[in-house]
Amino acid sequence: MSENKCEMEKKECESCSKKGSCEEYKDEKLKKTLSKIKHKIVVLSGKGGVGKSSIATNIAVGLSLKGKKVGLMDVDVHGPSIPRLLKLDGARPEVGANGMYPIAWSKNLSVISLGFLLPSKEDSVIWRGPLKMGVIKQFIEDVVWGFLDYLVVDCPPGTGDEPLSVMQLMGKEARAVIVTTPQDVAVDDVRRSINFCRHTGNPIIGVIENMSGFVCPHCGKEVDIFKSGGGEALAKETGVEFLGKIPLDPKLVEAGDSGDVFIKYHQDSPAAKSLLKILEPILKLDEK
């Protein structure tokens, strides 16, 4: 997608005589939308390839299966993978008088992603920072989320425009779940995500160590392919709660490719049991 049209609209907005009142209206609209969302959960990682989108999807689906009203917002502008992970490729949101309606995955889970708005999966998004913040703001204030117990946000890796925009727009109430794998090269980058949250003033729910060991489907023996304990050590070092380890499971990979969400269909597996355990401190937020 080109940014030329967006830049033209931005110039028109800046020259409008009603600019001030329009911006005040948008701020009020943002506040009104956020006031209907009890808990904002932002899934972060300083490192790509750690399974962050898969974790975000399973957290959102897991919460919805517990009877909670959940929204899942995919703000990975350059690589939106949530539509595939939920078998929603080709879905298109409806637009009404009140705004854009998210795609319903179930009665308890609604989803929005830039992937729903692209003409095809092959289209690239070539945007600079301000345009990314603009679309993230639209995903919050112009999407008709309604009343939610949780809004789960899947951010791209790093500590750049998208995570910063999310935290700035959602405010200090947004809480982070940080995902890493056990290797030192991942832990070094993920440590920056913890520092990022402390810089923005957003509380951290905890750290998840993904791809921590592999349980053989034949003999049941666990092997540490990518080491183990790196995420747990990071949590201890930084004084952050450790939420748990999720072992590698071929069915987790298959579920991501097929769109049959792992936590729904494989609840007896070690990986799913770990995911369900991770949900516990997030569910406790709703008791406060």
C-alpha positions as CSV (number, residue, x, y, z in Angstrom):
1,M,0.0,0.0,0.0
2,S,1.3,3.5,-0.8
3,E,1.4,6.3,1.7
4,N,0.7,9.1,-0.9
5,K,-3.1,9.1,-0.3
6,C,-2.6,9.2,3.4
7,E,-0.2,12.1,3.2
8,M,-2.7,14.0,1.0
9,E,-5.4,13.4,3.6
10,K,-3.1,14.5,6.4
11,K,-2.3,17.8,4.6
12,E,-6.0,18.4,4.0
13,C,-6.7,17.8,7.7
14,E,-3.9,20.2,8.8
15,S,-5.3,23.0,6.7
16,C,-8.9,22.5,7.9
17,S,-10.4,25.4,9.9
18,K,-12.1,22.9,12.3
19,K,-8.9,21.1,13.0
20,G,-8.9,21.9,16.7
21,S,-12.4,20.7,17.4
22,C,-12.0,17.7,15.2
23,E,-8.9,16.6,17.2
24,E,-10.8,17.1,20.5
25,Y,-13.6,15.0,19.2
26,K,-11.2,12.2,18.2
27,D,-9.5,12.3,21.7
28,E,-12.9,12.0,23.3
29,K,-13.8,9.1,21.0
30,L,-10.5,7.3,21.9
31,K,-11.2,7.8,25.7
32,K,-14.8,6.5,25.3
33,T,-13.6,3.4,23.5
34,L,-10.9,2.6,26.0
35,S,-13.3,3.1,28.9
36,K,-15.3,0.1,27.6
37,I,-12.2,-2.2,27.8
38,K,-11.4,-3.5,31.3
39,H,-8.0,-4.9,30.6
40,K,-5.4,-4.1,27.9
41,I,-2.8,-6.9,27.3
42,V,0.1,-6.0,25.0
43,V,2.2,-9.0,23.8
44,L,5.7,-7.9,23.1
45,S,9.1,-9.3,22.2
46,G,12.4,-7.6,21.4
47,K,13.2,-10.5,19.1
48,G,11.5,-11.8,16.0
49,G,10.7,-15.5,15.5
50,V,9.9,-16.3,19.1
51,G,6.3,-17.3,18.4
52,K,4.8,-14.0,19.8
53,S,1.8,-14.0,17.4
54,S,1.0,-17.6,18.2
55,I,1.2,-16.8,21.9
56,A,-1.0,-13.8,21.5
57,T,-3.6,-15.8,19.5
58,N,-3.7,-18.6,22.0
59,I,-4.0,-16.2,25.0
60,A,-6.9,-14.4,23.3
61,V,-8.7,-17.7,22.4
62,G,-7.9,-19.2,25.8
63,L,-9.5,-16.2,27.5
64,S,-12.6,-16.4,25.2
65,L,-13.0,-20.1,26.0
66,K,-13.1,-19.1,29.7
67,G,-16.2,-17.0,28.9
68,K,-14.5,-13.6,28.7
69,K,-15.4,-11.1,26.0
70,V,-12.1,-10.6,24.2
71,G,-10.8,-8.4,21.3
72,L,-7.6,-9.4,19.4
73,M,-5.9,-6.5,17.6
74,D,-3.0,-7.3,15.2
75,V,-0.8,-4.2,14.8
76,D,2.0,-5.9,13.0
77,V,1.7,-3.7,10.0
78,H,4.3,-5.3,7.8
79,G,3.6,-9.0,8.7
80,P,0.0,-9.4,9.9
81,S,-0.3,-13.2,10.7
82,I,-3.4,-13.3,12.9
83,P,-5.8,-13.9,10.0
84,R,-4.0,-17.1,9.0
85,L,-3.6,-18.2,12.7
86,L,-7.4,-18.0,13.1
87,K,-8.4,-19.3,9.7
88,L,-9.8,-15.9,8.8
89,D,-7.9,-15.2,5.5
90,G,-10.1,-13.4,3.1
91,A,-12.4,-11.9,5.7
92,R,-13.4,-8.3,5.3
93,P,-14.8,-6.1,8.1
94,E,-18.1,-4.3,7.6
95,V,-18.3,-0.6,8.0
96,G,-21.4,1.0,9.4
97,A,-22.5,4.4,10.8
98,N,-20.7,3.8,14.1
99,G,-17.4,2.6,12.5
100,M,-15.7,-0.6,11.5
101,Y,-16.9,-3.9,12.9
102,P,-14.3,-6.4,13.9
103,I,-14.4,-9.9,12.5
104,A,-16.1,-12.4,14.9
105,W,-14.1,-15.6,15.4
106,S,-16.6,-16.7,18.0
107,K,-19.3,-15.2,20.2
108,N,-16.6,-14.1,22.7
109,L,-13.7,-13.2,20.4
110,S,-13.6,-10.4,17.8
111,V,-10.5,-9.6,15.7
112,I,-9.1,-6.8,13.7
113,S,-5.9,-6.8,11.5
114,L,-4.5,-4.8,8.7
115,G,-4.4,-8.2,6.9
116,F,-8.2,-7.9,6.5
117,L,-7.9,-4.6,4.7
118,L,-5.2,-5.5,2.1
119,P,-6.4,-6.4,-1.4
120,S,-4.2,-9.6,-1.3
121,K,-1.8,-11.4,1.0
122,E,1.1,-10.5,-1.3
123,D,0.6,-6.7,-0.9
124,S,3.4,-4.9,1.0
125,V,2.8,-2.0,3.3
126,I,5.3,0.8,2.9
127,W,4.6,3.2,5.7
128,R,6.6,5.5,7.9
129,G,6.0,6.0,11.6
130,P,3.2,8.6,11.7
131,L,1.0,6.5,9.4
132,K,1.5,3.4,11.5
133,M,0.4,5.3,14.6
134,G,-2.6,6.6,12.6
135,V,-3.8,3.2,11.7
136,I,-3.3,1.9,15.2
137,K,-5.3,4.7,16.6
138,Q,-8.1,4.0,14.1
139,F,-8.0,0.3,15.1
140,I,-8.7,1.4,18.7
141,E,-11.2,4.3,18.3
142,D,-12.9,3.6,15.0
143,V,-13.5,-0.2,15.5
144,V,-16.7,-1.0,17.2
145,W,-15.3,-3.2,20.0
146,G,-18.1,-2.7,22.4
147,F,-17.6,-3.8,26.0
148,L,-14.6,-6.1,26.5
149,D,-13.1,-7.9,29.4
150,Y,-9.7,-8.0,27.6
151,L,-8.2,-6.5,24.5
152,V,-5.1,-8.5,23.5
153,V,-2.7,-6.6,21.2
154,D,-0.1,-8.5,19.0
155,C,2.8,-6.1,18.4
156,P,5.7,-6.7,15.9
157,P,9.1,-7.4,17.3
158,G,11.3,-4.7,18.7
159,T,10.6,-1.5,20.6
160,G,9.8,0.8,17.6
161,D,6.8,2.7,16.3
162,E,4.1,0.1,16.8
163,P,4.7,-0.9,20.4
164,L,5.4,2.8,21.4
165,S,2.2,3.9,19.6
166,V,0.1,1.2,21.4
167,M,1.5,2.2,24.8
168,Q,1.0,5.9,24.2
169,L,-2.6,5.5,23.0
170,M,-3.7,3.0,25.7
171,G,-1.9,4.7,28.5
172,K,-0.4,3.4,31.8
173,E,-3.2,0.8,32.3
174,A,-1.9,-1.4,29.4
175,R,0.0,-4.4,30.7
176,A,2.7,-6.3,28.9
177,V,3.3,-10.0,28.4
178,I,6.8,-10.5,27.1
179,V,7.8,-13.5,25.0
180,T,11.3,-14.9,24.6
181,T,13.0,-18.2,23.6
182,P,15.8,-19.6,25.9
183,Q,18.8,-18.7,23.8
184,D,21.1,-15.9,25.0
185,V,20.8,-14.1,21.6
186,A,17.0,-13.9,22.1
187,V,17.2,-13.0,25.8
188,D,19.5,-10.1,25.1
189,D,17.0,-8.5,22.8
190,V,14.0,-9.3,25.0
191,R,15.7,-7.6,28.0
192,R,15.2,-4.4,26.0
193,S,11.4,-5.0,25.9
194,I,11.4,-5.0,29.7
195,N,13.4,-1.8,29.8
196,F,11.0,-0.4,27.2
197,C,8.0,-1.0,29.5
198,R,9.8,0.5,32.4
199,H,10.5,3.6,30.3
200,T,6.9,4.0,29.2
201,G,5.6,3.2,32.7
202,N,3.5,0.2,31.8
203,P,3.3,-2.7,34.2
204,I,4.6,-6.1,33.1
205,I,2.4,-9.2,33.8
206,G,5.4,-11.5,33.2
207,V,7.8,-13.3,30.9
208,I,7.0,-16.4,28.8
209,E,9.8,-18.8,27.7
210,N,8.6,-20.3,24.4
211,M,10.1,-23.2,22.5
212,S,11.6,-24.4,25.8
213,G,12.4,-28.0,25.3
214,F,10.9,-30.6,23.0
215,V,8.7,-33.4,24.2
216,C,9.1,-36.4,21.9
217,P,5.7,-37.6,20.7
218,H,7.0,-41.2,20.6
219,C,8.9,-41.8,23.9
220,G,7.7,-38.7,25.9
221,K,11.3,-37.7,26.7
222,E,12.0,-34.0,26.8
223,V,15.1,-32.6,25.0
224,D,16.4,-29.1,25.3
225,I,16.9,-28.3,21.6
226,F,17.3,-24.5,22.2
227,K,18.6,-24.7,25.7
228,S,16.2,-24.0,28.6
229,G,15.9,-21.5,31.4
230,G,17.0,-18.3,29.6
231,G,13.6,-16.6,30.0
232,E,13.3,-17.8,33.6
233,A,16.7,-16.4,34.4
234,L,15.8,-13.1,32.7
235,A,12.7,-12.8,34.8
236,K,14.6,-13.4,38.0
237,E,17.3,-11.0,37.0
238,T,14.9,-8.2,36.2
239,G,12.4,-8.8,39.1
240,V,9.6,-9.7,36.7
241,E,7.2,-12.6,37.2
242,F,8.0,-15.8,35.2
243,L,4.8,-17.0,33.7
244,G,6.0,-20.4,32.5
245,K,7.8,-22.4,29.8
246,I,6.0,-23.7,26.6
247,P,7.7,-26.7,25.0
248,L,8.0,-27.2,21.3
249,D,5.2,-29.3,19.9
250,P,4.8,-30.2,16.2
251,K,1.0,-29.9,16.6
252,L,1.4,-26.2,17.7
253,V,3.1,-25.5,14.3
254,E,0.5,-27.5,12.4
255,A,-2.3,-25.5,14.3
256,G,-0.7,-22.2,13.2
257,D,-0.6,-23.2,9.6
258,S,-4.1,-24.7,9.5
259,G,-5.8,-22.0,11.7
260,D,-7.1,-24.6,14.1
261,V,-6.1,-22.9,17.3
262,F,-3.9,-25.1,19.5
263,I,-5.3,-24.2,22.9
264,K,-8.8,-25.1,21.7
265,Y,-8.0,-28.5,20.1
266,H,-5.1,-29.9,22.1
267,Q,-5.8,-29.1,25.7
268,D,-4.2,-32.4,27.0
269,S,-0.8,-31.7,25.5
270,P,2.1,-30.4,27.7
271,A,2.3,-27.2,25.6
272,A,-1.5,-26.5,26.0
273,K,-1.3,-27.1,29.7
274,S,1.5,-24.6,30.0
275,L,-0.6,-22.1,28.0
276,L,-3.6,-22.6,30.3
277,K,-1.3,-22.1,33.4
278,I,-0.1,-18.8,31.8
279,L,-3.7,-17.6,31.6
280,E,-4.2,-17.8,35.4
281,P,-2.5,-14.5,36.4
282,I,-4.2,-12.8,33.4
283,L,-7.6,-14.1,34.5
284,K,-7.0,-12.9,38.0
285,L,-6.9,-9.3,36.7
286,D,-10.6,-9.6,36.2
287,E,-11.1,-10.4,39.9
288,K,-9.6,-7.1,41.0
